[in-house]
Amino acid sequence: MLRAVVTRPSRLAAAGCALLTALLACAGDGERRLPVVLVVVDTLRADRLDPEAAGPLAPELARRLADGRRYRHAFAPSPWTLPSFASLYTGRFPARHGAGSVVMREGRRDFTRLDDALPTLAERLAAHGYATGAIVGNAALAPEFGMARGFAGYDYAPATNAFTRRADVVVQRAIAWIDARGDAPFFLVVHLFDPHMNYDAPPPFRGRYTAPLHSSRSLPVEGARALRRRPEAVSAPDRRFIAAAYDEEVAFATTQVARLLDALDARGLLERGLVILTSDHGEELFEHGGFEHGHALWQEVLHLPLVVWGAGIAGGEETTPVSLVDLAPTILAATAAAPLPAADGLSLWGQLTRGAALPERALVAEGSLYGPERRALIRWPHKLVWNLENGERELYELRADAGEHSPVEDESLEGALARELAAQAPAAPARSPAELDPETLGALRELGYAE
């Protein structure tokens, strides 16, 4: 019993928990009912949770990170929230799920919804007998976009740059939701918005890294539109201040992630369940002359943290490149639920529990929110970025040039990767503009998305 683990710990209970963990890891397809918690921290760059950075930036979380299986090369399928989450839920790259394409209506930017014909991760788990819930805070995750499909409980509070339901509140709601489930198998998505603009961490994180800096900026860091449109006008001291303010938000959010993991551990869920920590995309902090996200496919926007804990999963580091499209197949394999049809992603469950090798493959990123449409193909260690508007292509070797500062001059390889990317002709999903309520539309406008 879940509550017995919390309130009446004993050697017998601990032994039973260990036995249950082993049984869950080895159980046949019809027997697995692992509880699943998927934590997605909006706008969290992978480098902020690197081992060398996590200690000083996220000390409460660093110990937990060392206990989990960390994927060193995890990638977002898109540089912004709606198509990335849709990929997470369907196991498909953006061109094959239909969500997040920009359409112009009545003089404003609107976005297409998830293709109604495609089944989702939550729908599969609900049909498998799981209680399904999500606690989310981004207007791009509005039910009108199809993001609530399959969730029996969808706790949605559209955030803006100026207001969000903070991570501590979200974590408390998540713990209460889990405790209300009793022994029933469940799937819960916990979405923390905080590292997104505006950068405005609460005390004691507010000023932790910005206070010693000399800058014309002050907290909170606001004005995302102006920063996005004229990044070249931001001075070097101001850029350092803005990056430090982002780090304050990350420090607050990761402290709350650690609090959630502690609560899951106290309930035995890190041993008998499946817990995943990741992000939907990162954030450019002027490394390539731009700011925020949605506009480019640089590593600072696409490279994600991905850490997994759970039944039969040992800690350590994986260097195999993976994508958010792999998470739905992984969760469905772990729970023995029916797989998604024609998924682009692969299940990582065999690798996590048995060390099974993954095949070499190419990963795709696409779906710009601003600026020219770009597509990227990552065939490790190479990455090709293709500007579909002007035809320009750039090739990088990420192992030697992780910051993407020096394009590789290799016409043969570039041509081969370009042909491979072009050959990934997507199936044409339904692309229907979402009909948004005034609150969600207002939040998207305030975020600068529906300009």
C-alpha positions in Angstrom: 0.0 0.0 0.0 1.3 3.5 -0.9 0.3 5.0 2.4 1.8 2.1 4.4 5.2 2.9 2.8 4.9 6.5 4.1 3.4 6.0 7.5 4.6 2.6 8.8 8.2 2.0 7.5 9.7 -1.3 8.5 12.4 -3.8 7.4 9.6 -6.0 6.2 8.0 -3.2 4.2 11.4 -2.2 2.7 12.0 -5.8 1.7 8.6 -6.0 0.2 9.2 -2.8 -1.7 12.5 -4.2 -3.1 10.8 -7.4 -4.2 8.0 -5.4 -5.8 10.5 -3.4 -7.7 12.2 -6.5 -9.1 8.9 -8.0 -10.0 7.8 -4.9 -11.8 11.0 -4.7 -13.7 10.7 -8.3 -14.9 6.9 -8.7 -15.1 5.1 -9.9 -18.2 3.2 -7.5 -20.4 -0.1 -8.1 -18.8 1.2 -7.5 -15.2 3.0 -4.2 -15.3 1.2 -1.2 -13.8 4.0 1.2 -13.0 2.9 4.6 -11.8 4.4 7.2 -14.1 5.3 10.9 -13.4 6.6 13.0 -16.2 8.1 16.3 -15.1 8.6 18.9 -17.8 10.4 22.2 -16.9 9.6 24.7 -19.5 12.5 26.5 -21.2 15.2 24.5 -19.3 18.6 24.3 -21.1 20.5 21.0 -20.8 23.7 22.7 -19.8 22.1 24.0 -16.5 21.8 20.4 -15.3 25.2 19.2 -16.5 27.1 17.6 -13.5 29.5 20.5 -13.3 26.7 23.1 -13.3 24.1 21.4 -11.3 26.1 21.4 -8.0 26.3 25.2 -7.6 23.1 26.0 -9.5 20.8 23.2 -8.3 22.4 21.6 -5.2 19.1 20.2 -3.9 18.6 18.4 -7.2 22.2 17.4 -7.9 22.1 14.3 -5.6 19.0 13.0 -7.3 20.4 13.6 -10.7 23.4 11.3 -9.8 21.0 8.5 -8.9 19.1 8.6 -12.2 19.9 7.6 -15.7 21.0 10.7 -17.5 20.8 11.1 -21.3 23.7 13.3 -22.4 22.4 14.0 -25.9 18.7 14.5 -25.7 17.0 16.8 -28.2 13.7 18.7 -28.6 11.8 18.1 -31.9 10.9 21.8 -32.0 12.1 25.1 -30.5 8.8 25.9 -28.8 6.2 24.4 -26.6 3.2 23.4 -28.6 4.9 21.2 -31.3 7.3 19.8 -28.8 4.6 18.7 -26.4 2.6 17.3 -29.3 5.7 15.2 -30.3 6.0 14.1 -26.7 2.4 12.9 -26.6 2.3 11.2 -30.1 5.9 10.0 -30.6 5.9 11.9 -33.9 8.0 14.7 -35.3 6.1 18.0 -35.8 5.6 17.6 -39.5 3.7 14.4 -38.8 1.4 15.5 -36.0 0.0 18.7 -37.3 0.2 20.9 -34.1 1.9 24.3 -34.0 1.9 25.4 -37.7 1.5 29.1 -38.0 -1.6 30.4 -39.8 -2.7 34.0 -40.3 -6.4 34.7 -39.5 -8.0 38.1 -39.1 -4.6 39.8 -39.0 -3.2 37.7 -36.2 -1.0 34.6 -35.9 -2.9 31.5 -35.0 -1.7 27.9 -34.6 -3.0 24.6 -35.8 -4.1 21.9 -33.3 -3.0 18.3 -32.9 -4.5 16.1 -35.6 -7.6 14.6 -34.0 -7.0 11.3 -35.8 -3.8 10.6 -33.9 -4.0 8.7 -30.6 -2.0 10.1 -27.7 0.1 8.8 -24.9 -2.6 9.7 -22.3 -5.3 8.1 -24.3 -3.4 4.9 -24.5 -2.7 4.8 -20.8 -6.3 5.7 -19.9 -7.5 2.8 -22.1 -5.0 0.6 -20.2 -6.7 1.4 -16.9 -4.6 4.3 -15.7 -5.8 7.4 -13.9 -4.5 10.3 -16.0 -3.8 13.8 -15.0 -1.8 16.9 -16.0 -0.9 20.1 -14.2 0.2 22.6 -16.8 0.7 26.3 -17.1 1.5 27.4 -20.7 -1.1 28.8 -23.0 0.4 26.7 -25.8 -1.0 23.7 -23.9 -4.6 24.8 -24.0 -7.2 22.1 -24.4 -8.2 23.7 -27.7 -4.9 22.6 -29.2 -5.8 19.0 -28.4 -3.3 18.8 -25.5 -5.9 17.6 -23.0 -6.9 14.5 -24.9 -6.7 11.4 -22.7 -6.4 13.3 -19.4 -9.2 12.6 -17.0 -8.0 15.6 -15.0 -6.4 18.6 -16.8 -5.4 21.3 -14.4 -4.7 24.1 -16.8 -3.8 27.7 -15.8 -2.5 29.7 -18.8 0.6 31.6 -17.9 1.8 34.9 -19.4 5.2 36.6 -19.2 3.9 38.6 -16.3 2.0 35.9 -14.3 2.4 32.2 -13.8 1.4 29.6 -11.2 4.8 29.1 -9.6 6.6 25.9 -9.3 6.0 25.5 -5.5 2.3 25.7 -6.1 2.4 23.2 -9.0 4.5 20.7 -7.0 2.1 20.9 -4.0 -0.9 20.2 -6.3 1.0 17.3 -7.9 1.7 15.7 -4.5 -1.9 16.1 -3.5 -3.1 14.6 -6.8 -0.8 11.6 -6.3 -1.9 11.0 -2.7 -5.5 11.0 -3.9 -4.9 8.2 -6.3 -4.3 5.6 -3.6 -3.0 2.3 -5.1 -4.4 2.9 -8.6 -1.9 3.0 -11.4 -1.6 6.6 -12.7 0.1 8.8 -15.2 0.8 12.5 -14.2 2.3 15.3 -16.2 3.8 18.0 -14.0 4.7 21.1 -16.0 6.7 24.0 -14.4 6.7 27.2 -16.3 9.1 29.3 -14.2 12.3 29.5 -16.3 10.3 31.1 -19.1 10.2 34.9 -19.5 9.7 37.1 -17.5 12.8 36.2 -15.4 11.5 37.0 -11.9 12.5 34.4 -9.3 11.0 34.7 -5.8 13.2 35.1 -2.7 15.6 33.8 -1.7 16.6 33.2 -5.3 15.9 36.7 -6.5 19.2 38.6 -6.7 21.3 35.5 -5.9 23.3 35.8 -9.2 22.2 39.3 -10.5 23.0 41.4 -7.4 26.8 41.4 -7.8 26.6 42.4 -11.5 26.8 46.0 -12.9 24.1 46.4 -15.4 21.5 48.9 -16.6 18.9 46.2 -16.2 16.9 45.5 -13.1 14.6 42.7 -11.9 12.3 41.4 -13.1 13.7 41.0 -16.6 10.8 42.0 -18.9 10.4 43.1 -22.5 10.7 39.8 -24.3 9.5 41.3 -27.6 12.1 44.1 -27.5 14.9 41.7 -26.6 13.9 39.3 -29.3 13.6 41.9 -32.0 16.8 43.9 -31.2 19.2 41.5 -29.4 22.1 43.4 -31.0 21.2 46.4 -28.9 21.8 44.6 -25.6 25.2 45.4 -24.1 27.5 42.7 -22.8 26.9 43.6 -19.1 23.2 43.5 -19.7 23.4 40.2 -21.4 25.3 38.8 -18.4 22.6 40.2 -16.1 19.8 38.6 -18.2 21.5 35.2 -18.2 22.0 35.5 -14.4 18.3 36.3 -13.9 17.5 33.2 -16.0 19.7 31.1 -13.7 17.8 32.4 -10.7 14.6 31.1 -12.2 16.3 27.8 -12.9 17.6 27.5 -9.3 14.1 28.1 -7.9 12.4 25.6 -10.3 15.0 22.9 -9.8 14.7 23.3 -6.0 11.0 22.5 -6.4 11.8 19.6 -8.7 14.0 18.2 -5.9 11.1 18.7 -3.5 8.9 16.7 -5.8 11.4 13.9 -6.1 11.8 13.8 -2.4 8.1 13.4 -2.1 8.0 10.6 -4.7 10.9 8.9 -3.0 9.0 9.0 0.4 6.1 7.2 -1.4 8.3 4.6 -3.0 7.7 5.9 -6.5 11.4 6.3 -7.5 11.8 2.5 -6.9 8.5 1.1 -8.0 7.4 3.5 -10.7 8.8 5.5 -13.6 9.8 9.1 -13.1 11.1 11.3 -16.0 12.6 14.8 -15.9 13.0 16.8 -19.1 12.1 20.0 -20.8 10.2 21.1 -23.9 13.0 23.3 -25.3 15.9 25.5 -24.1 16.6 29.2 -24.3 19.1 31.2 -26.4 20.9 33.8 -24.2 22.6 35.7 -27.0 25.1 32.9 -27.8 24.3 33.3 -31.5 23.1 36.8 -31.5 19.5 36.0 -30.6 17.3 35.7 -27.6 14.6 33.5 -26.2 13.3 30.5 -28.3 11.1 29.6 -31.2 13.3 31.3 -33.8 16.3 29.0 -34.3 17.6 25.5 -34.0 20.8 26.1 -32.1 21.9 23.6 -29.4 21.0 26.0 -26.6 17.4 25.8 -27.8 17.3 22.1 -28.8 19.6 20.3 -26.3 17.5 19.1 -23.4 18.0 17.6 -20.0 16.6 14.0 -19.7 16.9 12.0 -16.5 15.0 8.8 -15.7 14.5 7.0 -12.4 12.4 3.9 -11.7 11.9 0.2 -11.3 14.9 -1.7 -12.5 16.7 1.4 -13.7 20.3 1.9 -12.5 22.0 5.3 -12.4 24.6 6.3 -14.9 25.0 8.2 -18.2 23.8 7.3 -21.7 25.5 8.9 -24.7 23.1 7.6 -27.4 21.3 10.5 -29.0 17.6 10.5 -28.2 14.6 12.8 -28.7 11.3 13.7 -26.9 9.6 11.6 -29.5 11.1 8.6 -27.7 9.3 9.2 -24.4 5.8 8.1 -25.4 7.1 4.7 -26.8 9.2 4.3 -23.7 6.3 4.9 -21.2 4.0 2.7 -23.2 6.6 -0.1 -23.2 7.2 0.3 -19.5 3.5 0.0 -18.7 2.8 -2.7 -21.3 0.1 -0.4 -22.9 -0.7 -0.5 -26.6 2.0 1.3 -28.7 1.3 4.3 -30.8 0.9 3.7 -34.6 3.7 4.8 -36.9 5.7 6.6 -34.2 9.0 8.2 -35.1 10.3 7.6 -31.6 11.8 4.4 -30.2 11.3 2.9 -26.8 14.2 3.4 -24.4 12.8 0.9 -21.9 15.0 -2.0 -23.0 18.1 0.2 -22.7 17.0 1.5 -19.3 16.4 -1.9 -17.8 18.6 -4.3 -19.7 21.2 -2.2 -21.4 19.9 -3.0 -24.9 21.5 -1.0 -27.7 19.5 1.5 -29.8 20.0 1.5 -33.5 21.8 4.4 -35.2 19.3 6.8 -36.6 18.6 10.4 -37.5 16.7 12.9 -35.3 14.7 15.8 -36.7 13.9 19.2 -35.3 11.5 21.6 -37.0 8.6 24.0 -36.6 9.7 27.6 -36.2 7.6 30.1 -34.2 9.3 33.2 -35.6 11.5 33.9 -38.6 12.2 31.6 -41.5 11.2 28.0 -41.3 14.2 25.7 -40.6 14.6 22.0 -40.3 17.5 20.2 -38.6 18.8 16.7 -39.0 21.0 15.2 -36.2 23.0 12.1 -37.1 25.4 12.1 -34.3 27.9 13.7 -34.2 26.8 15.8 -37.2 24.0 18.3 -37.4 22.6 19.9 -40.5 20.5 23.0 -40.3 18.5 23.9 -43.4 16.9 27.3 -43.9 13.9 26.5 -46.1 13.3 30.1 -47.0 16.7 30.9 -48.6 18.0 27.4 -49.1 21.1 28.0 -47.0 22.5 24.9 -45.2 25.0 24.7 -42.3 26.8 21.6 -41.1 28.3 21.2 -37.6 30.3 18.5 -35.8 28.8 18.6 -32.3 31.4 16.5 -30.6 34.2 18.9 -31.4 32.1 22.0 -31.7 29.2 21.8 -29.2 28.6 25.5 -29.4 28.2 25.5 -33.1 30.7 28.2 -33.9 32.5 26.7 -36.9 30.5 25.1 -39.7 32.1 22.1 -41.3 33.1 22.4 -45.0 32.2 18.9 -46.3 30.0 19.1 -49.4 29.7 15.4 -49.7 28.5 14.8 -46.1 26.3 17.9 -46.2 24.7 16.7 -49.4 24.1 13.2 -48.0 22.4 14.6 -44.9 20.4 17.0 -46.9 19.1 14.2 -49.1 18.3 12.2 -45.9 16.3 15.1 -44.4 14.5 15.7 -47.7 13.6 12.0 -48.0 11.8 12.1 -44.7 8.6 13.0 -46.5 6.1 13.4 -43.7 2.6 12.0 -43.9 0.2 15.0 -44.2 -1.7 15.4 -40.9 -4.8 17.4 -40.6 -3.9 21.0 -39.9 -6.9 22.8 -38.4 -6.5 26.2 -36.6 -7.5 26.0 -32.9 -10.5 27.9 -31.8 -9.2 29.6 -28.6 -11.2 31.1 -25.7 -10.4 34.8 -24.9 -8.3 33.9 -21.9 -5.9 31.6 -23.8 -5.8 34.0 -26.8 -5.0 36.9 -24.5 -2.2 34.8 -22.8 -0.7 34.0 -26.2 -0.8 37.6 -27.2 0.9 38.6 -24.0 3.6 36.0 -24.6 4.1 37.6 -28.0 3.1 34.4 -29.8 -0.1 35.6 -31.4 1.3 38.9 -32.7 
